[in-house]
Amino acid sequence: MTQHPLIRNGYYGEFGGQFIPEMLRRNFIDLEQAFEDAWKDAEFKSTYADLLRDFVGRPTPLQRADRWSERCGTSVWFKREDLAHTGAHKINNAVGQVLLAMRMGKRHIIAETGAGQHGVATATACAWAGLPCTVFMGAEDMERQQPNVERMRLLGAEVRSANTGSQTLKDATNEAMRHWIAHPEETHYVIGSAVGPHPYPMMVAEFHGIIGEETKTACQTKGIKPSHLVACLGGGSNALGLFLPFLDEDIELIGVEAAGAGVESGRTAATIEKGSPGILHGAKTMILQDDEGQIEEAHSISAGLDYPGIGPLHAHLASTGRLRTAAAEDEEALQAGLLCTRLEGILPALETAHALAWTLRADWSGSEEVILNLSGRGDKDLKNYIQNPGE
Ligand SMILES: Cc1ncc(COP(=O)(O)O)c(C=O)c1O
């Protein structure tokens, strides 16, 4: 993993690194070594592959979205991560990291969550493994994503509310980090996106690489030559999972951020478009910050995109021009999600709905083959959809 051509001493170009307290130094040395060994170990990989097949339900389908394609005026395919166990891509990484934690002899799993999908995925993997699990979640997100809070509790996890700051994902991450620093020996922290200090961004991306690998295989089988890969960007894990195996190919990569009330409104989560380089949660990346380097609150209707940072690998890919970014506002994401429900019979997560919204207004010629990562299902967002039913 550390040998990945994109990594140099834990950095991707100028982004990444390992800005951690001394107390966690040992954990990071151990984690890096453990993942490197595990990823080379045929037995670990085969156990992981078995779990992805039998527990997670992979491979997920690559489905042509006929009526959506008609609306967009070009060919659009959905990679159906909403059909993975627990309803989103997050489970790929949760299962992988819990397996790794077991191999490392860790006795307690902690996680942060925004939309609750990563929390549910981690609680699910922990129930399977028989390991105690604590999930940190912002108080505001607990309110927004109540069904997922209940699911985590049913799975046996303890859900701890983060009551500082905006009471969202950033604050939940702070609380999880604090807990880890206080209990470094027995705990493994399952970070839920391709963010945080090295080796997390690449490790999380590798665990999600299965999304892109399956997409490649399905494209070969179905005779599709993809021209564009599109995904929403929270911390960046579903996007990287899809993009990773295609990085060296002549395919356009588009990451859709949450514009919130508008990129220029001051109430946004469009971190790459509006942010500047700085350090957040142990990595140098693009972040929303004021002139004094204080983190600014992000805003998005979608709890999973409401984060003032982005994974450092995305920051790097955007800075080199390999990744093109766009942004979709709250209202257009809501409407796109509702439209997808009516046209395709798929109620998407509000996070995913941002990527969908962009495909509706992109300037297509009609000859593209677009693959959109349908990162999750929208049951958790019912309240928001019902309150804004559109036409
Ligand atoms: C369904 C779904 N899609 C996307 C995201 C955004 O995260 P990431 O950018 O890491 O894929 C989330 C986060 O919670 C999510 O639940």
The ligand as a Gaussian input file, in Angstrom:
#p B3LYP/6-31G(d) Opt

LIG

0 1
 C      -24.750000       7.094000       0.781000
 C      -23.578000       7.977000       0.959000
 N      -22.937000       8.437000      -0.132000
 C      -21.853000       9.240000      -0.017000
 C      -21.382000       9.646000       1.219000
 C      -20.208000      10.566000       1.270000
 O      -19.055000       9.976000       1.768000
 P      -17.838000       9.604000       0.838000
 O      -17.461000      10.860000       0.108000
 O      -16.785000       9.166000       1.781000
 O      -18.265000       8.542000      -0.087000
 C      -22.021000       9.195000       2.384000
 C      -21.539000       9.597000       3.710000
 O      -22.082000       9.327000       4.714000
 C      -23.150000       8.338000       2.247000
 O      -23.803000       7.876000       3.320000

